[in-house]
Amino acid sequence: MGIDDPLRIAFLAYRGKPHCGGQGVYTRHLTKALAGLGHHVEVFAGQPYPVLDETVPLTQLKSLDLYNDYFPMRKARIWELKTKWDLLESLSFNTGNFSEPMAFSMRAWSHLSERRGEFDLVHDNQCLGWGLLLMQNHLKLPVLSTIHHPITVDRRLEIEHARGMIERIGKRRWYAFTKMQTQVAKRMERVMTVSESSKGDISADHRVDPDRVHVVPVGVDPDLFLPMENVKRIPGKIITTASADVAMKGLKYLLEAIAKLRTERHIELVIIGRQKEDSASSDVFKELGLTDCVSWVHGVPDERIVELYSESELAIVPSLYEGFSLPAIEAMSCGIPLVTTTGGALPEVTGTHNETCFQVPPGDSEALAAMIRDALDNPEIRNRVGMQGRQRVIDHWSWHHTALRTVEQYRALLEENRSTN
């Protein structure tokens, strides 16, 4: 294979919601950019399936879909268990474990066993299941794994914020799959991540040699996520992208900040995400009586999200931790001033306080309320920060650039394999 020859890539995505969640967005835009560079990319995915560009074929590796939005945490019926991987997924689920990554990796290994000669390498998108080791060691397929951040961080934060002993025990059982991910990650020949912050956490939590972890930031399309000149900002309207049931996203602290601010001014919060009835954030939502000033939007295309950003005066990322944060750079790309915490990689991604964003400590609703208040009261500073934030995105983050650097990682992996075989 020549140094510039097109590559044949099997891209694995164990789940990929089309319009929310970093995995679906990453899969869609990176594979499109790779195909645009002339490489052949085929995506192998489980439910919910990602929406891909027409240039990228999708092979569906159907799971039991036990965590779907309509009947989450349902138990599989006996007639659904059609393969040994279905049985394995069901048995693991019945112990309280999140079974999708493990079961998907085994389905992918089984499928690729029949198509070994069709691909030069496998690119795993944070599955880190046992099947990757079988691809690497038995099929002799080079495997590169993207780890956006170690899920062990989610595990710590979820247990820390659990409401009582029963919920704490449930979280420990749910996150038992992270032990598998650690064992797989430290055996991967090459790991790619999205920030220096995540690199340090991967090395510490998954015990991966730092020399095998390489940083390739993700991107955004500034021609899609851009200011809409014909849309007027609505006074007091702010927007966030946050999961109500994920403690790491810090929505609880933003809701507390909104409750403080609404006593002194008109304020309206739009949350891009699905409302979860039984979560710490939903408890805060009910306790504070925010039903008249907080609304939820989910399942909408990128174009509507851009419109929502253009209607808002501020975007908020209240996360306790982020490995990168696509919502942050999407908001910045739209020219909307961003209020963000300093959790994880957020300072690395969003830049300097009062220049390209406004920053506060994570988990501090008082500081968040004060920063939102100051930003809303100073439109000139807000507009300047919004414009400089968009310029930072244009200068640093694009999917084309991400694809070029990803191909560099592919070729380095292939060269390492040639030299050792």
N, C-alpha and C positions, 0 to 999 in steps of 0.2 A: 504494500500500500504506500502510495506516495504521500508526501507531507501535506499536499493540498487536495488530495482525493476526497470526494464526499464520503461521509460516514453514515453507517446504518445503525440507528439508535433505537433500542427498546426502552421506552420511557414508562416507568411504573408510577401509578397514582392510585393508592388504595381507596381514596375517596376524593371527590373534587367538585364541591358545590360551585355552580357556574358564576354567581355574582357576589358571594361572600365567603370569607375564609381564605387564608393565604394560599392553601394548597391548590385550589381550583384556579385561582387567578394566576399563580406561578406556572401551573401546567399549561394553561391556555396561551399565555403570552410568550413564554420561553420557547415552547415547541413551534409556535408560529414564526418566531424570529430565527430559530434554527433552520426551519424549512426555507425561510427566505434567504439564508446563506447557501442553500443548495444541498443541504443534508437531508437524508430520508429519516423521518421520525415517525414511529408508530407508538401510540399511547395505549397501554394496557391498564384498564381502570375498573374499579368496583363502584357500586352505588354509594352516593349519588354521582352519576357520571358527569365528567366535565364537559362543557361546551367548547369545542375546538374550532380552529380556523379550517376552512374547507380544504386546505392543502395538507392537513394532518389527519391520517386515518385513526380511528378508534376501534380497539378490540375490547369488547365488554367481557370481563371476568365476573360473572354474576355471583354475588354473595347472598346470604340469607336476609340481608338488609334489616338487621335487628334493631338498628338505631335510626330508623327513618323518622322524618318530621311528624308524620301522622300517627304512627303507633310506636313511639320510642320504647325501647327496652322490652319489646314483645318476645315471647318464647316461640321458637320454631315448632311447627307441627311435625309429627312423625313422617307425614307424606312429603314434606319438603326436603328431607334428608336424602338426596339423590346420589351424592358422592361421598367419599371418605373425608373430603375437606369440609363438606357441609356438617358432617357428624363431629369433626374436630372443632369447628367453629361453635357449634351448639354446646358441646361439652364444656369448652372453655368459658363460654358466656354464662352457663349455669353455675359456675363457681364465683360469679360476680366480676370476672375479668373482662376488659375491653378486648374482644377477640378478633376484631377485623384485621389489624396489621399482620398477625401471625397467619390467619387463614388465607388472606389475600396473597401473601408471599409464597405460600405452598401452591396455590392455584397458578400463580405466575410461573413458578419453577416447573410445574407439570406441563403447562402450555409451551413454554420455551424449550423444554426437552424435545419436543416434536419439531422445533424450528431452529435448532442450534446454528445451522449454517447461514441463517438469514440476517444475522446481526453482528456488528463488530463489538458492541458493548451494551451494557445495561446501565441506565440512569435511574436510580431509585429516589423517589421524592418522599423522604421521611417515613417510609414503611418500617424498615429495620427489623424485618421478620426473619425467622430461621431459613426460609426459602432462599434468601440472598446468599447465604453461605453455601447452599447446594449449587446455586448457579455459579458461584465463584470457584468452588473447589471440585465439583463433579462435572459440571458442564464446561468448565474452563472458560467461562465468559467473564471478561473484565467487568467489574461492577464499581460504579461511582455512586456514592450516596449523598444527597443533599440533606443536611440537618439544619433546619431553619433556627431552631434552638432546642436544647434537650428538654424533653417532656418531663424530666425529673424536676425541673423548675416549677411547672404547673402542679406536679404532685405535692411539692412542699407547700406551695401557697394554698392549694385547695384544702389540705389537711389542717393548715394553720387557721384557715377561716371557716372550718367546718362548724356547724351548729350542733354541738353535743357529741357524745361518745358514739352513738349509733351511726351518725353521718360520717364521723371520722373513720370508723371501721369500714364503712362502705367505700369511702374514697381510697383507702389502702388496698382493698380488694380490686377496685376498678383499675387502679394504676399499677397493678402487679406486672402488667406487660412491659413496663419500663425496665424491668430486670432483663428481659429478653433483648430489648433495644440496646442496653449497655453491652451485653455479651456480643451482639452482632456488630455494633459500631466499632468496638475496639479491634475487631477482626477484618474490618473493611480496608482494602488496599489504599483507597483514597476517599477522603471526605471533603465535601464542599459546604461552606456555610456563607451566611449573608452579612456578617459583621465581625469585627474584632472582638466585640463583647461576647457574641455567641461562640466564637472560637475558644475563648478562655473557659466558658462554661462547659462546652463539649469536652474539652481536655480534662477538666476537673471532674465532671459528673460521670462521663462515659469512659474515662480513663483512656482516651485516644491520644497517641503521640502527637504533640502539636505540629511536628514536621509533616504529618499526613493530613492536616486540616488546612484547607486553602480558602481564602475569603474571595467570594464573587458576589457583590451586592446585587439585589434585584432591581427592577426598573419600573418605569411608568411610561405611558404614551402621552407626551405633552401636547400632542395634536388632538387627542381625545379629551384628556383632563386639562381643560383650559378655561379661563374666565369667559363667561357669556355676557357680552356687552349689552345685549337686549333684555337681560334679566335684572331687575332691581333688587337690591338687598332689603330685607324686611327688618325693621328695627327690633332689636331684642331677640332675634332668632339665632340660635346656635345649633350645631349639628355634631354628632359623634357616631362612630362605628364601634359597637361594643356588644359582647355577648352577656346576657343577663345571668347566665349560669356558670360563668368562668371567672373565678375570683381574681385571676391575674389581670383581667381587663380593667379592673378598678371602677366599674360603673357605679357601685355603691357610693363611692366618694363624690362622684360627679352629681348624683342625685341629691346627696346631702348639701352640696354647694348650691344647687338650683333651689332647694328649699330655703336656704338663707337669702338668696338674691331675690326671690319672688316676693319677699316681705317689703322690699324697698323699690321695686321697679317691675315693669312688664318684661317677662322673659318667656321664651318658648324653646323647648328642647326637642329636636328630632333625632331619634336613635335609629340608625341603619342596623337592623338586626331583628331577630324574632323574640318576642316577649316570652319569658318562661314563668309559668305560674308558681312553681315551687323552687325558689332560689333566694339567696340572701338579698340580691338586688330587688327582687319583686316584693320581698318583705318590707324593705326600705321604701319602695314605691308606694305601698299601701299605707304604711305608718305615717308618711309625710303628706299624704293626700295630694299627690302630684298629677292626678288623672286629667286635670284641666289644662296643664301646661306642658305635658310630655306626651309625645306620640311616637309610634313605632312604624318603620317601613321595612319591608323585606321582599325579596324575590323580584327586585326591579332591575332593569338593565343599567349599564354604565352611564348611558345618556341621561337617565333620570337622576342618577346620583350626582352627576356634574351640575344639573339644574338645581338640585337641592343645595349643593355647595354655593352656587352663585346667588341663591336667595338668602343665604345666612351671613351673619356678620362675623362669626367666629366658628372655627372647627376645634374640637377638643379631643385629645388622646389622653385619657386619665389612667392609663395602664400602670400597674405596679411593676411590670417587666415586659419588655419586648425584645425579640431577637433581631428585629429590623423595624417592621411596621409599614406595610403597604398603605393602609389608610392615611398615615401621616404624609407620605409623599404624594399620594393622590390629591389630598386636600391642598397641600402646598402648591402643587402643579396647577390647581384651579385658581390660584392667586388669593385664596381666602387665608387670613391670618390664623395661625395655629397656636393654641395653648396646649402644651404637652408637659408630661412629667419627665423626670430625669431617670426613669427606670430602665435598666438594661442598656440596650444600644440606642435609645432615643436621642441622647445628646450627639452621638456619633452620626446619626442619620439627619437630624433636623437642624443642626448647626448651633449658632450662638444666640443666647438670650437677648431679646430686644433688637436683634438684627434680622434674623431669618425666622424666628419663632419667639414665643413667650414660654418660659420654663418654670415649673414648680416642683417641689419634692413629691415623690409618690406617696399615696395613702394619706394625704393631708387635705381634707375638704375645706378647711379654713383658708389655707393658702390658695387653693384652687378658686374659691369664691372671690377672694381679693384680686387675683390676677384677671379673672373674667370681668370683674367690675372695672378695674383700671383700663383694660383693653377697650371695653365698650364706651368708656368715658373719654377716650382719646382717639378720635377717628383718624387724625393725621398720622400718628404713630402706627396705628393699626394698618392703614393702607400701605405705609412704607414697608412694614414687616411682611405684609402679604405679597407685595411685588418682589421683594428680595428673596422671599421663600420660594417663589416660582422660579426665579433665576437660578437658585441653588439646585433645584431639581433638574432644570435644563442642562446645567453644567456638569452634573454628576450622575444622574440616574436615567438610563434608557434601556429598553429591552434589547435593542440592537447591541449595545455595549455589553450587556449581560451575556448575550448569546456568543459574542466573540470570545469573551473570557472563559465561558463554559467550554467552548471548543478547544481552547488551549489546555484545559484540564483533561478533556477526553484524550487528546493526543499525547499528553504527558503520561496518562494511565496506560495507553496502548504501548508506548515506548518502554515503560517499566516492565510490562508483561513480556515484550519481545526480548528484553535483556535478561529476564529470569528464566525464560522457557527454552 
